[in-house]
Amino acid sequence: MGGRAFLQILPKASFPRLPTFLYQKIKLRLKARLQTLYTIVEIPAEAPEKVDHGDLDFVVARPVNSRNIVTHDQVREVLGATEVIGLDRTSNYAVLIDNEEWRDYQRTDDGNQIYFQVDVNVCTNEEEVQSILMFHGFGDLGIIIGTIASGCGLSIGTKGMKISNPSPDPPIHLTSSPVAIFHFLGLSTDTWKRGFSTQEAVFKFAASSRFFDPQKLVPRNASKKKAAESRTMYRNFLVWAQEQNPGVDAICQSQDMVEEALVQFGKKDERDLLVRQRYEKEWMKHNFNGKLVAEWTGLGWKGVKVVMDAVRIKVGGESMLIGRRTAELKDLVGQAKDELQLN
């Protein structure tokens, strides 16, 4: 993020973008230092054709000590950072650049030194590390893949893949496995592992998904339009995509893809239950509510509640009322009122 996390602490001029040769040197040195604290230390692959760098992202897991805890001060010390913004998951560190590493970066006229922002994302397990590497690596590839999938009713992020149900139903989580997600989308993990030397290679990889359909990629809401405007690589992909022609099998129907995902990840029963519950809730809202029962009985709200509870008990639960005709519901309400001797 180019030192933006420290703008309240250090001058903006203290965080220039660094050329690739210096970035690579710093990356190797700091990775070795973090490996004294964590068993797993990874770095998402940089965007192809990138000429300079504003920060360095580490993804770590499995502390080496027996207490399974690494403090922000420990990380600050091994990185040689002078400032730290410590958070639960991703913390920011301001690392002073050694002038001997790049003599062109000496003290500025106002006495400021040159820093580099290092972000350390602490994960709970290897799967989470892999997910971040696959969806945060190679620049905007993760955003591009997510955009392709969203056109077919799926939502993808570092927490996994899910189906967003109509509000107020909660989303259905399908899988946390990035490998399973790539497989379902029709993306080759072997190709991803080999990496990409150009942006166009990244675009072609994303377009190899069986979900790729240029017509579904045009940003239709303010947030997506803003993302397209602010991220150069993502914007370049949207332009590139409109020049492509998807294969016949690649054009997806959202509902078909959602159904396939539900079956493949064993979530169809969960979705069907949510749909049924939503239908039953809506049915009860319109066919067996306090206002209707008050009209049928002439009772006040206390009496209405007693009658409705009695009807539910009599038929064996609220779900047993679903689908009954209005006349039958009126009869049940009338019987409950008489049995309770309410006037």
RAFENZI-V497742 format. One record per pair of residues at least 4 apart in sequence whose ideal C-beta (glycine too) atoms are under 8 Angstrom apart, sorted by the first residue. I is the first residue (numbers start at 1). J is the second residue. Records with the same first field share a line. If there is no record, write none. Layout:
# RAFENZI-V497742
I=J + J
This chain:
# RAFENZI-V497742
1=5 + 54 + 55 + 117 + 119
2=15 + 17 + 54 + 55 + 117
3=7 + 10 + 12 + 14 + 15 + 54 + 55 + 94 + 115 + 116 + 117
4=15 + 117
5=85 + 92 + 117 + 119
6=10 + 14 + 15 + 83 + 85 + 92 + 94 + 115 + 117
7=12
9=83 + 94
10=14 + 15 + 83 + 94 + 112 + 115
11=110 + 112
13=108 + 110 + 112
14=112 + 113 + 114 + 115
15=54 + 114 + 115 + 116 + 117
16=105 + 114
17=52 + 53 + 54
18=22 + 23 + 26 + 52 + 53 + 54 + 97 + 102 + 116
19=23 + 51 + 52 + 53
20=24 + 50 + 51 + 52 + 53
21=25
22=26 + 97 + 101 + 102
23=27 + 52 + 53 + 56
24=28
25=29 + 101
26=30 + 56 + 95 + 97 + 101 + 116
27=31 + 43 + 56
28=32
29=33
30=34 + 56 + 58 + 79 + 95 + 118
31=35 + 41 + 43 + 58
32=36
33=78 + 79 + 80
34=38 + 41 + 58 + 60 + 75 + 78 + 79 + 120
35=39 + 41
36=64 + 78
37=60 + 63 + 64 + 65 + 70 + 74 + 75 + 78
38=60 + 61 + 62 + 63 + 64 + 70
39=61 + 62 + 63 + 64
40=59 + 60 + 61 + 62 + 123 + 126 + 129
41=58 + 59 + 60
42=58 + 59 + 60 + 129 + 133
43=56 + 57 + 58 + 59
44=57 + 59 + 132 + 133 + 136 + 137 + 138
45=133 + 137 + 138 + 195
46=50 + 53 + 138 + 139
47=138 + 139 + 140 + 199 + 202 + 233
48=138 + 139 + 196 + 197 + 198 + 199 + 201 + 202
49=197 + 198 + 199
50=139
54=117
55=116 + 117 + 118 + 119
56=116 + 117 + 118 + 119
57=119 + 121 + 136
58=118 + 119 + 120 + 121
59=121 + 123 + 129 + 132 + 133 + 136
60=120 + 121 + 122 + 123 + 129
61=122 + 123 + 124 + 125 + 126 + 128 + 129
62=126
63=67 + 68 + 69 + 70
65=69 + 70
70=74 + 75 + 122
71=75
72=76 + 84 + 86 + 91
73=77 + 84
74=78
75=79 + 81 + 84 + 91 + 93 + 120
76=81 + 84 + 93
79=93 + 95 + 118
80=95 + 96
81=93 + 94 + 95 + 96 + 118
82=94 + 95 + 96 + 115
83=93 + 94 + 115
84=91 + 92 + 93 + 94
85=91 + 92 + 93
86=91
87=91 + 92
88=122
89=121 + 122
90=119 + 120 + 121 + 122
91=119 + 120 + 122
92=117 + 118 + 119
93=117 + 118 + 119 + 120
94=115 + 116 + 117 + 118
95=115 + 116 + 117 + 118
96=113 + 114 + 115
97=101 + 102 + 105 + 113 + 114 + 115 + 116
99=103 + 105 + 106 + 107 + 114
105=114
107=111 + 112 + 113
108=112 + 114
121=132
123=128 + 129 + 132
124=128
125=129
126=130
127=131 + 176 + 177 + 178
128=132 + 158 + 176
129=133
130=134 + 178 + 179
131=135 + 158 + 159 + 160 + 176 + 177 + 178
132=136 + 158
133=137 + 178
134=142 + 178 + 182 + 192
135=141 + 142 + 145 + 146 + 156 + 157 + 158 + 178
136=142 + 158
137=141 + 142
138=195 + 196 + 202
139=199 + 202 + 233
140=144 + 231 + 233 + 234 + 237
141=145 + 202 + 205 + 206
142=146 + 156 + 157 + 158
143=147 + 227 + 231 + 234
144=148 + 202 + 203 + 206 + 234 + 237
145=149 + 156 + 185 + 187 + 206 + 209
146=150 + 155 + 156 + 157
147=151 + 217 + 224 + 234
148=152 + 185 + 206 + 209 + 211 + 212 + 213 + 216 + 217
149=154 + 155 + 156 + 161 + 185 + 209 + 211
150=154 + 155 + 156
151=211 + 213 + 216 + 217 + 252 + 254
152=211 + 213 + 216 + 252 + 253 + 254 + 257 + 258
153=163 + 164 + 254 + 255 + 257 + 258
154=161 + 162 + 163 + 174 + 211 + 257 + 258 + 261
155=161 + 162 + 163 + 164 + 171
156=160 + 161 + 181
159=176
160=173 + 174 + 175 + 176 + 177 + 181
161=173 + 174 + 175 + 181 + 184 + 261
162=171 + 172 + 173 + 174
163=171 + 172 + 174 + 258 + 261 + 262 + 267 + 271
164=171
165=169 + 170 + 171 + 172 + 271 + 274
166=278
169=274 + 278
170=274
172=262 + 267 + 270 + 271 + 274
173=267
174=261 + 262 + 265 + 267
175=180 + 181 + 265
177=181
178=182
179=183 + 189
180=184 + 265
181=185
182=187 + 188 + 189 + 192
183=187 + 189
184=261 + 264
185=209 + 210 + 211
186=208 + 209 + 210 + 211
187=191 + 192 + 205 + 206 + 208 + 209
188=192 + 205 + 208
189=193
190=194
191=205 + 208
192=205
196=201 + 202 + 205
197=201
198=202
199=203 + 233 + 236 + 237
200=204 + 240
201=205
202=206 + 233 + 237
203=207 + 236 + 237 + 240 + 241
204=208
206=212 + 237
207=212 + 241 + 244 + 246
208=212
209=250
210=249 + 250 + 252
211=250 + 252 + 257
212=241 + 244 + 246 + 250
213=217 + 246 + 250 + 251 + 252
214=241 + 242 + 244 + 245 + 246
215=251
216=252
217=238 + 241 + 242
218=238
219=224 + 225 + 227 + 228 + 238
220=224
221=225
222=226
223=227
224=228
225=229
226=230
227=231 + 234
228=234 + 235 + 238
229=235
231=235
232=236
233=237
234=238
235=239
236=240
237=241
238=242
239=243
240=244
246=250 + 251
247=251
252=256 + 257
253=257
254=258
255=259
256=260
257=261
258=262
259=263 + 268
260=264
261=265 + 267
262=267 + 268 + 271
263=268
267=271
268=272
269=273
270=274
271=275
272=276
273=277
274=278
275=279
276=280
277=281
278=282
279=283 + 322
280=284 + 318 + 319 + 322
281=285
282=286
283=287 + 288 + 322 + 323
284=288 + 289 + 318 + 321 + 322
285=289
287=292 + 321 + 324 + 326 + 329
288=292 + 293 + 308 + 311 + 321 + 329
289=293
290=294 + 301 + 304 + 305 + 308
291=295
292=296
293=297 + 299 + 304 + 307 + 308 + 333
294=298 + 299 + 300 + 301 + 304
296=330 + 333 + 334
297=303 + 304 + 307 + 333 + 334 + 337 + 342
299=303 + 304 + 307 + 337 + 342
300=304
301=305
302=306
303=307 + 337 + 342
304=308
305=309
306=310 + 340 + 342
307=311 + 333 + 336 + 337 + 340 + 342
308=312 + 333
309=313
310=314 + 336 + 339 + 340
311=315 + 321 + 332 + 333 + 336
312=317 + 318 + 321
314=332 + 335 + 336
315=320 + 321 + 332
316=320
318=322
321=329
324=328 + 329 + 332
325=329
326=330
327=331
328=332
329=333
330=334
331=335
332=336
333=337
334=338
335=339
336=340
337=342
